[in-house]
Amino acid sequence: MEQRITHACGHEQTHYLTGFASQHDRKARWLTTTKCRSCFITEKKTAQADAASRDNAAIAHLDLPSLTGSERQVAWATSVRASRLAALVDEPDAGDTDAFHTCLTITDAKWWIDYRDLANTDLLATAGSCIRPASIAAEMAAPSCLHQAA
């Protein structure tokens, strides 16, 4: 059943409600306490843009190399890398400084996407496992640690 709902933001939107009549009423009451879809999306995008600008300001002093990968991977990984490095910069006692410097040199967009959900200490440990002496690195390239030295 379609029903026009006036949301908390003041906008009206038509919703298709399914189920029993009691479920329609409960869902309709709940929808009046929420924002309409366009207001919700606008608010979400604004919050994401604010977070991205804060992250970029926090890492502006770092000289980061360009990421490699597909266009979509690079776009996504750029925001992931900025937020993760900003979190590491804000937490100076996060751990190994060598691993942090390794994070700065990782250019593989896929690496940043794959490890985006790791805790800061786990991210540093993963990056730290990428640290190898130059002679070993030349003989054996680890696929999860694709990066270029700065």
C-alpha positions as CSV (number, residue, x, y, z in Angstrom):
1,M,0.0,0.0,0.0
2,E,1.4,3.4,-1.0
3,Q,1.2,6.2,1.6
4,R,2.4,9.8,1.6
5,I,4.5,10.5,4.6
6,T,5.6,14.0,5.9
7,H,9.1,13.5,7.2
8,A,10.8,15.3,10.1
9,C,12.5,17.5,7.6
10,G,9.2,18.7,6.3
11,H,9.3,17.0,2.9
12,E,6.7,14.7,1.7
13,Q,7.5,11.4,0.1
14,T,5.5,8.4,-1.0
15,H,6.4,5.1,0.5
16,Y,5.2,1.6,-0.4
17,L,4.3,-0.1,2.9
18,T,3.9,-3.9,3.1
19,G,2.6,-6.2,5.8
20,F,-0.5,-6.0,8.1
21,A,-2.3,-2.8,8.9
22,S,-0.7,-2.6,12.3
23,Q,2.7,-2.8,10.6
24,H,1.7,0.0,8.2
25,D,0.8,2.3,11.1
26,R,4.0,1.5,13.0
27,K,6.2,2.0,9.9
28,A,4.3,5.3,9.0
29,R,4.8,6.7,12.5
30,W,8.5,5.8,12.4
31,L,9.0,7.3,9.0
32,T,7.6,10.7,10.3
33,T,10.5,10.8,12.7
34,T,13.1,10.4,10.0
35,K,14.4,12.6,7.2
36,C,13.3,12.1,3.6
37,R,15.7,10.3,1.3
38,S,17.1,13.4,-0.4
39,C,17.8,15.1,2.9
40,F,19.4,12.0,4.3
41,I,21.7,11.6,1.3
42,T,22.6,15.3,1.3
43,E,23.5,15.1,5.0
44,K,25.5,12.0,4.5
45,K,27.5,13.5,1.6
46,T,28.1,16.7,3.6
47,A,29.4,14.6,6.6
48,Q,31.7,12.6,4.2
49,A,33.1,15.8,2.6
50,D,33.7,17.3,6.0
51,A,35.5,14.2,7.2
52,A,37.6,14.0,4.0
53,S,38.7,17.7,4.3
54,R,39.7,17.1,8.0
55,D,41.7,14.0,7.0
56,N,43.4,15.8,4.1
57,A,44.3,18.7,6.4
58,A,45.8,16.3,8.9
59,I,48.0,14.6,6.3
60,A,48.8,17.7,4.2
61,H,52.3,17.8,5.5
62,L,53.1,14.3,4.2
63,D,54.6,13.8,0.8
64,L,52.5,10.9,-0.5
65,P,53.1,9.1,-3.8
66,S,50.3,8.6,-6.3
67,L,48.3,5.4,-6.0
68,T,48.2,2.8,-8.7
69,G,45.2,0.7,-9.8
70,S,42.0,1.2,-11.7
71,E,40.4,4.6,-11.7
72,R,37.7,3.5,-9.3
73,Q,40.2,1.8,-7.0
74,V,42.4,4.9,-6.9
75,A,39.4,7.1,-6.0
76,W,38.3,4.8,-3.2
77,A,41.8,4.1,-1.9
78,T,42.7,7.8,-1.8
79,S,40.0,8.5,0.7
80,V,40.7,5.3,2.7
81,R,44.5,6.1,2.8
82,A,43.7,9.7,3.9
83,S,41.4,8.6,6.7
84,R,43.8,5.8,7.9
85,L,46.9,8.0,7.9
86,A,45.1,10.8,9.6
87,A,44.1,8.4,12.3
88,L,47.7,7.3,12.7
89,V,49.0,10.9,12.8
90,D,46.4,11.7,15.5
91,E,47.5,8.7,17.5
92,P,51.3,9.2,17.9
93,D,51.7,6.1,20.2
94,A,50.1,3.8,17.7
95,G,53.3,1.7,17.3
96,D,56.2,1.1,15.0
97,T,57.4,4.3,13.2
98,D,59.2,2.2,10.5
99,A,55.8,0.6,9.7
100,F,54.2,4.0,9.6
101,H,56.8,5.2,7.1
102,T,56.2,2.0,5.1
103,C,52.5,2.9,5.0
104,L,53.5,6.3,3.5
105,T,55.2,4.5,0.6
106,I,52.5,1.9,-0.3
107,T,51.0,2.9,-3.7
108,D,48.9,-0.1,-4.4
109,A,45.2,1.0,-4.2
110,K,44.1,-2.6,-3.7
111,W,46.3,-2.9,-0.5
112,W,44.5,0.1,1.1
113,I,41.1,-1.2,0.1
114,D,41.8,-4.7,1.4
115,Y,43.1,-3.5,4.7
116,R,40.7,-0.6,5.3
117,D,38.9,-2.2,8.2
118,L,42.0,-3.2,10.2
119,A,42.7,-1.6,13.6
120,N,45.6,0.9,13.6
121,T,48.0,-1.5,15.3
122,D,47.0,-4.3,12.9
123,L,47.4,-2.0,9.9
124,L,50.9,-1.1,11.1
125,A,51.7,-4.7,11.7
126,T,50.6,-5.6,8.2
127,A,52.6,-2.7,6.7
128,G,55.6,-3.7,8.9
129,S,55.5,-7.2,7.4
130,C,56.2,-5.5,4.1
131,I,59.6,-4.2,5.4
132,R,62.3,-6.3,3.8
133,P,66.0,-5.8,3.2
134,A,66.6,-4.6,-0.4
135,S,68.3,-7.8,-1.4
136,I,65.4,-10.0,-0.3
137,A,62.8,-7.6,-1.7
138,A,64.5,-7.8,-5.1
139,E,64.4,-11.6,-5.1
140,M,60.9,-12.1,-3.7
141,A,58.1,-9.6,-4.2
142,A,55.1,-10.1,-1.9
143,P,51.8,-9.5,-3.7
144,S,50.2,-8.0,-0.6
145,C,53.0,-5.5,-0.2
146,L,53.1,-3.8,-3.6
147,H,54.8,-0.4,-3.0
148,Q,57.5,1.7,-4.2
149,A,60.2,3.1,-2.0
150,A,60.1,6.9,-1.7
